[in-house]
């Protein structure tokens, strides 16, 4: 009887040990699976960003030339890809379709309107400010001496951009409305060509198109954007991408800052690269460079966007039921910026 009891105890202990070993293995396997998945989820296979070299976007020009983003993300086996998308509507469409993750040098009005219309994106950094580098120009052969003289005239610009906002603000100061003239919707390159061909009476041009048009003798400066709009361009990211890969977004901005730092310490070389990329004379680039600020700070951006959004809403470009404070708060996210 004692022998049977000992055998029973031995068998029971062996069985319990076996069950404990099996359950430990299963639990370990279960806990390992999500850890692996989470790690994988934090690393995209590829990163897609827009490349815009104009007006004189030195940070992007330098980053592409030096392959700064490619080198940074290659450390994790992530492919970095540039996409030539200078038109803001094309950039926004690419963000919405998820074929683009980051948009560089995106004008702030386009971003506001896109967000108000359901394109879920975030502004994570300023890219540049250049109000002095934007001007309303007219055909020098036309008798247009003041904004009031634009009444009944034809002006070319891309609707839904900061150039559009500039025009409306300038018209308001002259007690005119957009309906008092004919707006032809086209990008700045086409606008400059249309003005030179005499197809329109005026257009609004950013640099370097502005300087080229004036130098050709086929455009005359009337007013700059200074005092009318901030002339702000930004870096935007898809909200879902930022939520899924916050560390990637931070690294992206760190690389952008590295391109700025390199440009400042190698300014002559950076300006030479910009001149070559944009097919401009080096002296022209050197003359324009002081008109641009590439400060990444978002300190003033919320205030600028609220003013612009309120103006756009008053002009019927944003629905009246849109909460502008909520719109801007959700749009601007400074949490990814590099530490100062």
Secondary structure, DSSP 4 states (H G I P E B T S, - for coil): -HHHHHHHHHHHHHHHHHHHHHHHHHHHHHHHHHHHHHHHHTS-SEEEEEE--TTT-HHHHHHHHHTHHHHHHHTTT-EEEEEE--SHHHHHHHHHTTS-SEEEEEEHHHHHHHHHTT--EEEEEEEEE-GGGEEEEE-TTS---SGGGGTT-EEEE-TTSHHHHHHHHHHHHTT--GGGSEEEE--HHHHHHHHHTTS-SEEEEETTHHHHHHHTTS-EEEEESTTT---EEEEEEEHHHHHH-HHHHHHHHHHHHHHHHHHHHTHHHHHHHHHHHTT--HHHHHHHHTT-B-----TTHHHHHHHHHHHHHHTTSS-TT--HHHHHHHHB-GGGSPP-
